Amino acid sequence: MIQSTKQHTLKAKAAFKGVGLHTGEMCTLTVLPADENHGYKFQRTDLEGEPTIDACAKHVSSTLRSTTLTQGDVEVHTTEHILASLYASGIDNALIQLDAREVPILDGSAQVYIEGFAKVGTEIQEADRKFFRIRKNISFADKERDVEMLIVPNDNEDEGLRLTVMVDYNSPILGTQHARLDGLADFAVEIAPCRTFVFMKEVKALAEQGLIKGGDVDNAVVLAERPYSKEELQSIADSMGRDELGVVEDEAGVVSTSALRFSNEPARHKLLDILGDLALTGRYIQGHVLAARPGHAANVEFAKEICKKMIDFESKPDLRTDREPILDINAISKLLPHRYPFLLVDSILEMNESSITGLKNVSMNEPFFQGHFPGNPVMPGVLQVEAMAQVGGVFALSSVEEPEFWSTYFMKIDDVRFKQKVLPGDCIVFHLELISPIRRGLVHMQGKGYVRGKLVSQAILLAKVIKDRVPTENSEN
């Protein structure tokens, strides 16, 4: 499925009310439309100053049976279901207000949230959606918990996020299960209705840790691996501060107010949790996640690994050479005065208000290889800098009228470094960024050259643009 390339927000607010699974506190949660590039933010309206928390992986403070975000002294518990619902609904920007510490658990699934957003509807915004396409495998493993997570590139670049999960609890009532999601469009039907689950044998220990105060058979699937006596059930109820659990004590299997919604509902719910935790990356991920025995701790660490790769990738220019140039050699020749054998840029791949990317194909036919060096051809570093400067010259001359009558001249070259040899057959991709705005014809840029993604040369260039050529009778009008 091809995803929208534009950001979206809600058309109007959507409100939800319920108990927090772990705190047991009632909470009214209101999701409001937000401006472009706002992302997901939680706001605690019950606290002085109504502080906000950015929903990002670096703010995760706890993954004990849910995902908790903390920023300063403010925290929000159990964020995964609401975030998964926003993400799957194609909502990029939302302010999530709540008047308690914990997001309502509702029926233990994401279905109520999904239906609420569908009822309100979304609207398109002008800003481009933020994507992160997986180009190389990213993995995470926790040997102690026997968890493995991997994301691989999609076969089709137009595909969005896909997930495949396997859970194995070595339990007589919940053995190995698998679930998959082939696209976010299927989330509402295939994944959103799936409820959180817990084993009966875990309930007492969780209650003694101060958790599941709001847990009930109405908002979770309880899995009883054996029959429990009245005494055992009463002991569990006492640990939760309740008079009784309200379950049948002589049956083993699923204990809830309704049957399983899917035969593999627990595995599907694990997939739901992964999606909610991956929403903390702040990007619509394009790739296929494969997860074995995941949990919130692993999900968040995996999200952090993706964020590291994302930051590393986004801090580098786009070095792809398989795209259509915006300026070919003929267009470049109209901007630059250089000619054979000194025109050292072949095409311009990208240019915006502050940067430019161009390339130079290095051929054995370059005249300088005759003497540099016979039997060991190496492109001179000074010519790499010259080629870099010519790319910068295209950037500078693109900003003036009648560029054919202007020239760029070096004033200063600093911090020149050469990292590795450039040889015949190499393609150098040069990326230059403005260090400061162009003023009085002065162009100050940081330039870097790459071959097959590796840095080969760099320099800081200062040049001046001067109108020093005059029209002739043969000049084009």
C-alpha positions as CSV (number, residue, x, y, z in Angstrom):
1,M,0.0,0.0,0.0
2,I,1.3,3.5,-0.9
3,Q,1.1,5.7,2.1
4,S,0.1,9.4,2.0
5,T,3.1,11.6,1.6
6,K,1.5,14.4,3.6
7,Q,1.1,14.8,7.3
8,H,-2.4,14.4,8.9
9,T,-4.1,15.4,12.1
10,L,-7.6,15.0,13.5
11,K,-10.5,17.1,12.3
12,A,-11.7,17.6,15.8
13,K,-11.0,16.4,19.3
14,A,-11.7,12.8,20.4
15,A,-12.4,12.0,24.1
16,F,-12.1,8.8,26.0
17,K,-12.6,7.9,29.7
18,G,-11.6,4.8,31.7
19,V,-9.4,3.3,34.4
20,G,-5.6,3.0,34.2
21,L,-4.6,-0.7,34.1
22,H,-1.7,-0.3,36.6
23,T,-2.6,2.7,38.7
24,G,-6.3,2.0,39.0
25,E,-6.9,5.8,38.6
26,M,-9.8,7.1,36.5
27,C,-8.6,9.2,33.6
28,T,-10.2,11.4,30.9
29,L,-8.1,11.4,27.8
30,T,-8.7,13.9,25.1
31,V,-6.8,13.8,21.8
32,L,-6.7,17.2,20.0
33,P,-5.6,18.2,16.5
34,A,-2.1,19.7,16.3
35,D,0.0,21.8,13.9
36,E,2.3,20.4,11.3
37,N,5.5,18.8,12.6
38,H,4.1,18.7,16.2
39,G,4.3,15.0,16.4
40,Y,2.8,13.2,19.4
41,K,2.9,15.0,22.8
42,F,1.2,14.0,26.1
43,Q,0.0,16.8,28.3
44,R,-0.9,16.3,32.0
45,T,-3.7,18.7,32.6
46,D,-4.0,17.7,36.2
47,L,-0.6,19.2,37.1
48,E,0.4,22.8,37.6
49,G,1.4,24.4,34.4
50,E,0.0,21.5,32.4
51,P,3.4,20.2,31.3
52,T,3.9,18.2,28.2
53,I,6.1,15.1,27.3
54,D,7.3,14.4,23.8
55,A,6.5,10.9,22.8
56,C,9.9,9.6,21.8
57,A,12.0,6.6,22.7
58,K,14.6,8.6,24.7
59,H,12.0,9.5,27.2
60,V,11.0,6.0,28.1
61,S,11.7,5.5,31.9
62,S,10.1,2.1,32.5
63,T,9.0,-1.0,30.5
64,L,7.6,-3.0,33.4
65,R,4.4,-4.5,31.8
66,S,3.8,-1.3,29.8
67,T,5.7,1.7,28.4
68,T,6.1,4.7,30.7
69,L,7.4,8.1,29.5
70,T,9.1,10.6,31.8
71,Q,10.3,14.1,31.1
72,G,11.5,16.0,34.2
73,D,9.1,15.3,37.0
74,V,6.2,14.4,34.7
75,E,5.3,10.9,33.7
76,V,2.7,9.1,31.7
77,H,2.1,5.4,32.0
78,T,0.9,2.8,29.4
79,T,1.3,4.8,26.2
80,E,1.5,2.0,23.8
81,H,-2.2,1.5,22.8
82,I,-3.0,5.1,22.1
83,L,0.2,5.6,20.2
84,A,-0.4,2.5,18.1
85,S,-3.9,3.7,17.3
86,L,-2.7,7.2,16.2
87,Y,0.1,5.7,14.1
88,A,-2.1,3.1,12.4
89,S,-4.8,5.8,11.8
90,G,-2.2,7.8,9.8
91,I,-2.3,10.7,12.3
92,D,1.1,12.4,12.5
93,N,0.3,15.3,14.8
94,A,-1.7,15.1,18.0
95,L,-1.8,16.6,21.5
96,I,-2.9,13.9,24.0
97,Q,-4.3,15.5,27.1
98,L,-5.0,13.4,30.2
99,D,-6.0,14.3,33.8
100,A,-4.2,11.4,35.5
101,R,-0.9,9.5,35.3
102,E,-2.1,6.7,33.1
103,V,-3.7,6.3,29.7
104,P,-7.1,4.5,30.1
105,I,-6.9,0.8,29.3
106,L,-10.6,0.7,28.2
107,D,-11.3,-2.9,27.1
108,G,-7.6,-3.8,27.0
109,S,-7.3,-3.3,23.2
110,A,-6.9,-0.4,20.8
111,Q,-10.4,-0.8,19.2
112,V,-12.1,2.0,21.1
113,Y,-9.4,4.4,20.2
114,I,-9.4,3.4,16.5
115,E,-13.2,3.7,16.3
116,G,-13.0,7.1,18.0
117,F,-10.5,8.5,15.5
118,A,-12.4,7.1,12.6
119,K,-15.6,8.8,13.8
120,V,-13.8,12.2,14.1
121,G,-11.9,11.8,10.9
122,T,-8.6,13.2,9.8
123,E,-7.5,16.1,7.6
124,I,-4.5,16.5,5.4
125,Q,-1.8,19.1,6.2
126,E,0.7,20.9,4.0
127,A,3.9,19.5,5.5
128,D,5.5,16.3,4.1
129,R,5.2,13.2,6.2
130,K,8.3,12.0,7.9
131,F,9.4,8.6,6.7
132,F,12.4,6.4,7.4
133,R,13.0,3.7,4.7
134,I,15.0,0.8,5.9
135,R,17.9,0.2,3.5
136,K,20.0,-2.1,5.7
137,N,19.0,-4.7,8.3
138,I,18.8,-3.4,11.9
139,S,18.7,-6.0,14.7
140,F,18.4,-6.3,18.4
141,A,18.8,-9.3,20.7
142,D,18.3,-9.9,24.4
143,K,19.8,-13.3,25.1
144,E,18.7,-13.3,28.7
145,R,15.0,-13.0,27.7
146,D,15.6,-15.0,24.4
147,V,14.3,-12.0,22.4
148,E,15.3,-11.4,18.8
149,M,14.1,-8.4,16.7
150,L,15.0,-7.6,13.2
151,I,13.9,-5.1,10.5
152,V,14.7,-5.7,6.9
153,P,14.1,-3.6,3.7
154,N,10.8,-4.2,1.9
155,D,10.9,-5.8,-1.5
156,N,8.8,-3.0,-2.8
157,E,9.9,0.5,-1.9
158,D,6.2,1.7,-2.0
159,E,5.3,-0.6,0.9
160,G,5.0,0.8,4.4
161,L,5.5,-1.0,7.7
162,R,5.0,-4.7,7.9
163,L,5.2,-6.8,11.1
164,T,5.6,-10.5,11.8
165,V,5.7,-11.8,15.4
166,M,6.2,-15.1,17.2
167,V,5.5,-15.7,20.8
168,D,6.3,-18.9,22.8
169,Y,5.5,-19.1,26.5
170,N,6.1,-22.9,26.9
171,S,2.6,-23.1,28.4
172,P,0.0,-25.8,28.1
173,I,-2.7,-23.2,27.2
174,L,-0.5,-20.8,25.2
175,G,2.2,-22.4,23.2
176,T,3.8,-21.0,20.0
177,Q,1.7,-18.4,18.2
178,H,2.4,-16.3,15.2
179,A,0.8,-13.1,13.9
180,R,1.4,-10.7,11.0
181,L,0.4,-7.3,9.8
182,D,0.9,-6.7,6.1
183,G,0.1,-3.0,6.2
184,L,-1.3,-0.3,8.5
185,A,-4.6,-0.4,6.6
186,D,-5.3,-3.8,8.1
187,F,-4.7,-2.7,11.7
188,A,-8.2,-1.7,12.6
189,V,-9.7,-5.1,11.7
190,E,-6.8,-7.5,12.3
191,I,-5.0,-6.1,15.3
192,A,-6.9,-3.3,17.1
193,P,-9.5,-5.6,18.8
194,C,-6.8,-7.8,20.5
195,R,-6.7,-7.4,24.2
196,T,-3.8,-7.4,26.7
197,F,-3.3,-10.7,28.5
198,V,-1.8,-12.1,31.7
199,F,-1.3,-15.5,33.2
200,M,-3.2,-16.2,36.4
201,K,0.0,-17.4,38.0
202,E,1.5,-13.9,37.5
203,V,-1.4,-11.9,38.9
204,K,-0.5,-12.0,42.6
205,A,3.1,-11.1,42.0
206,L,2.1,-8.2,39.8
207,A,-0.3,-6.9,42.4
208,E,2.4,-7.1,45.1
209,Q,4.6,-5.0,42.8
210,G,1.9,-2.3,42.9
211,L,0.7,-3.0,39.3
212,I,-2.6,-4.0,37.7
213,K,-4.7,-2.1,40.2
214,G,-7.2,-1.4,37.5
215,G,-6.9,-4.9,36.0
216,D,-10.1,-6.9,35.5
217,V,-11.5,-9.8,33.4
218,D,-13.3,-7.0,31.5
219,N,-10.1,-5.4,30.3
220,A,-7.7,-8.3,30.0
221,V,-7.6,-11.9,28.9
222,V,-6.6,-13.9,31.9
223,L,-5.0,-17.3,31.1
224,A,-5.4,-19.9,33.8
225,E,-3.0,-22.8,33.1
226,R,-4.8,-25.0,35.6
227,P,-7.9,-25.0,37.9
228,Y,-7.6,-22.7,40.9
229,S,-9.2,-23.4,44.2
230,K,-11.5,-20.9,46.0
231,E,-8.7,-20.3,48.5
232,E,-6.1,-19.5,45.8
233,L,-8.5,-17.1,44.0
234,Q,-9.3,-15.4,47.3
235,S,-5.6,-15.0,48.0
236,I,-5.1,-13.3,44.6
237,A,-8.1,-11.1,45.2
238,D,-6.7,-10.1,48.6
239,S,-3.4,-9.1,47.0
240,M,-5.4,-6.8,44.6
241,G,-7.4,-5.3,47.4
242,R,-10.7,-6.8,46.2
243,D,-13.4,-8.9,47.8
244,E,-13.3,-11.4,44.9
245,L,-12.0,-11.8,41.4
246,G,-15.3,-12.8,39.8
247,V,-13.9,-15.8,38.0
248,V,-14.9,-19.5,37.9
249,E,-12.5,-21.4,40.1
250,D,-12.8,-24.9,38.6
251,E,-11.9,-24.2,35.0
252,A,-8.6,-23.9,33.2
253,G,-8.1,-21.9,30.1
254,V,-9.3,-18.4,29.2
255,V,-10.8,-16.4,32.0
256,S,-12.6,-13.2,30.7
257,T,-16.0,-11.9,30.0
258,S,-15.9,-13.0,26.4
259,A,-14.1,-15.7,24.3
260,L,-10.9,-15.0,22.5
261,R,-11.5,-12.7,19.5
262,F,-8.9,-14.5,17.5
263,S,-7.3,-17.9,18.1
264,N,-3.9,-16.1,18.2
265,E,-5.2,-13.0,20.1
266,P,-2.1,-12.9,22.4
267,A,0.3,-12.9,19.5
268,R,-1.7,-10.2,17.8
269,H,-1.7,-8.1,20.9
270,K,2.1,-8.4,21.1
271,L,2.2,-7.0,17.5
272,L,-0.1,-4.1,18.7
273,D,2.4,-3.3,21.5
274,I,5.4,-3.3,19.0
275,L,3.6,-0.8,16.8
276,G,2.9,1.5,19.7
277,D,6.5,1.4,20.9
278,L,7.8,1.9,17.4
279,A,5.7,5.0,17.1
280,L,8.2,6.5,19.5
281,T,10.6,6.8,16.6
282,G,8.6,9.7,15.3
283,R,8.8,8.4,11.7
284,Y,6.6,6.3,9.5
285,I,8.9,3.3,9.0
286,Q,9.1,1.5,5.7
287,G,10.4,-2.0,6.4
288,H,9.5,-5.4,7.6
289,V,9.8,-6.2,11.4
290,L,10.4,-9.8,12.4
291,A,10.1,-10.3,16.2
292,A,10.5,-13.4,18.3
293,R,9.2,-13.4,21.9
294,P,9.1,-9.5,22.1
295,G,8.2,-7.4,25.1
296,H,8.1,-3.7,25.9
297,A,11.8,-3.6,27.1
298,A,12.9,-5.2,23.8
299,N,10.5,-3.1,21.7
300,V,11.9,0.2,23.1
301,E,15.5,-0.9,22.8
302,F,14.8,-1.8,19.2
303,A,13.1,1.5,18.6
304,K,16.2,3.2,20.0
305,E,18.4,1.2,17.6
306,I,16.2,2.4,14.7
307,C,16.5,6.0,16.0
308,K,20.3,5.8,16.0
309,K,20.4,4.6,12.4
310,M,17.8,7.2,11.5
311,I,19.8,10.0,13.0
312,D,23.0,8.8,11.4
313,F,21.2,8.5,8.0
314,E,19.5,11.8,8.2
315,S,22.7,13.6,9.2
316,K,24.2,12.5,5.9
317,P,23.2,13.8,2.5
318,D,21.4,11.7,0.0
319,L,24.3,10.0,-1.9
320,R,22.2,8.0,-4.3
321,T,23.4,8.3,-7.9
322,D,20.5,6.4,-9.5
323,R,18.2,9.4,-9.6
324,E,17.4,11.9,-12.3
325,P,19.7,14.9,-12.2
326,I,18.1,18.4,-11.9
327,L,20.9,19.8,-14.1
328,D,22.8,17.9,-16.7
329,I,26.1,18.8,-18.3
330,N,24.5,21.1,-20.9
331,A,22.7,23.1,-18.1
332,I,25.9,23.2,-16.1
333,S,27.9,24.5,-19.1
334,K,25.4,27.5,-19.2
335,L,26.2,28.4,-15.6
336,L,30.0,27.7,-15.3
337,P,32.6,29.2,-17.6
338,H,34.9,26.1,-17.3
339,R,35.5,24.0,-20.4
340,Y,37.5,20.9,-21.3
341,P,39.8,19.8,-19.7
342,F,38.8,21.8,-16.6
343,L,35.0,21.2,-16.3
344,L,35.0,18.8,-13.4
345,V,31.3,18.4,-12.6
346,D,29.0,16.2,-14.7
347,S,25.5,16.6,-13.1
348,I,23.7,18.2,-10.2
349,L,21.4,15.8,-8.3
350,E,19.8,18.1,-5.7
351,M,19.8,21.7,-4.7
352,N,17.8,23.7,-2.1
353,E,18.2,27.1,-0.4
354,S,21.2,26.0,1.7
355,S,22.9,23.0,0.0
356,I,23.7,21.3,-3.3
357,T,24.7,17.8,-4.3
358,G,26.6,17.1,-7.6
359,L,28.8,14.4,-9.0
360,K,31.9,13.8,-11.0
361,N,32.4,10.6,-12.9
362,V,36.1,9.8,-12.9
363,S,37.3,8.2,-16.1
364,M,40.6,6.8,-17.2
365,N,40.4,9.3,-20.1
366,E,41.0,12.2,-17.7
367,P,44.1,14.0,-19.0
368,F,45.7,14.4,-15.6
369,F,46.1,10.6,-15.3
370,Q,48.9,10.8,-18.0
371,G,51.2,12.2,-15.4
372,H,49.5,11.4,-12.0
373,F,50.8,8.8,-12.0
374,P,51.8,6.5,-14.9
375,G,50.9,2.9,-13.9
376,N,49.3,4.1,-10.7
377,P,46.5,6.6,-11.7
378,V,45.3,8.7,-8.8
379,M,43.1,11.8,-9.0
380,P,45.0,14.7,-7.6
381,G,43.5,16.1,-4.3
382,V,43.7,19.6,-5.6
383,L,41.4,18.7,-8.5
384,Q,39.0,17.1,-6.1
385,V,38.8,20.4,-4.3
386,E,38.4,22.2,-7.6
387,A,35.5,19.8,-8.6
388,M,34.0,20.4,-5.2
389,A,34.3,24.2,-5.7
390,Q,32.7,24.0,-9.1
391,V,29.6,22.3,-7.6
392,G,29.6,25.2,-5.1
393,G,29.9,27.6,-8.1
394,V,26.8,26.1,-9.6
395,F,25.0,26.8,-6.3
396,A,26.3,30.4,-6.2
397,L,25.6,31.2,-9.8
398,S,22.1,29.8,-9.6
399,S,21.2,32.7,-7.3
400,V,22.1,35.5,-9.7
401,E,20.5,36.9,-12.8
402,E,22.4,36.3,-16.1
403,P,24.8,33.8,-14.5
404,E,26.7,33.5,-17.7
405,F,28.3,36.9,-17.0
406,W,29.4,36.0,-13.5
407,S,32.4,34.0,-12.1
408,T,33.3,32.6,-8.8
409,Y,36.8,33.0,-7.4
410,F,38.5,31.3,-4.4
411,M,39.3,33.6,-1.5
412,K,40.2,31.0,1.1
413,I,40.3,27.2,1.5
414,D,40.5,25.7,5.0
415,D,40.4,22.3,6.7
416,V,41.3,20.4,3.6
417,R,41.5,16.7,4.2
418,F,41.8,13.6,2.0
419,K,40.6,10.3,3.4
420,Q,41.3,7.8,0.6
421,K,42.4,7.7,-3.0
422,V,40.1,8.4,-5.9
423,L,40.7,6.1,-8.8
424,P,39.5,5.7,-12.4
425,G,36.0,4.3,-12.4
426,D,35.0,6.1,-9.2
427,C,32.0,8.4,-9.0
428,I,32.5,11.3,-6.5
429,V,29.3,12.7,-5.0
430,F,30.0,16.2,-3.6
431,H,27.7,17.7,-1.0
432,L,28.1,21.3,0.0
433,E,26.2,23.3,2.6
434,L,26.2,27.0,3.4
435,I,28.0,27.9,6.6
436,S,26.4,31.4,6.5
437,P,24.0,33.2,4.2
438,I,25.4,34.6,1.0
439,R,26.2,38.3,1.6
440,R,28.0,40.8,-0.7
441,G,28.7,38.0,-3.1
442,L,30.6,35.9,-0.5
443,V,29.8,32.2,-0.5
444,H,31.0,30.2,2.5
445,M,30.4,26.5,2.3
446,Q,31.4,23.2,3.9
447,G,32.1,20.6,1.2
448,K,32.5,16.9,1.3
449,G,33.2,14.3,-1.3
450,Y,32.0,10.7,-1.1
451,V,32.8,7.5,-3.1
452,R,30.4,4.6,-2.6
453,G,29.2,6.3,0.6
454,K,32.6,6.8,2.1
455,L,34.1,10.2,2.7
456,V,37.1,10.8,0.5
457,S,37.8,14.5,0.8
458,Q,36.5,17.6,2.5
459,A,37.2,21.3,2.7
460,I,35.7,24.6,3.8
461,L,35.5,27.0,0.9
462,L,35.2,30.7,0.7
463,A,34.6,32.2,-2.7
464,K,33.3,35.5,-4.1
465,V,30.8,35.8,-7.0
466,I,31.8,38.6,-9.4
467,K,30.2,39.9,-12.5
468,D,33.3,40.2,-14.7
469,R,32.1,39.1,-18.1
470,V,30.1,41.3,-20.5
471,P,27.6,40.4,-23.2
472,T,28.9,40.2,-26.7
473,E,27.0,40.5,-30.0
474,N,26.8,36.7,-30.1
475,S,25.4,36.4,-26.5
476,E,21.9,34.9,-26.2
477,N,19.2,37.3,-25.0
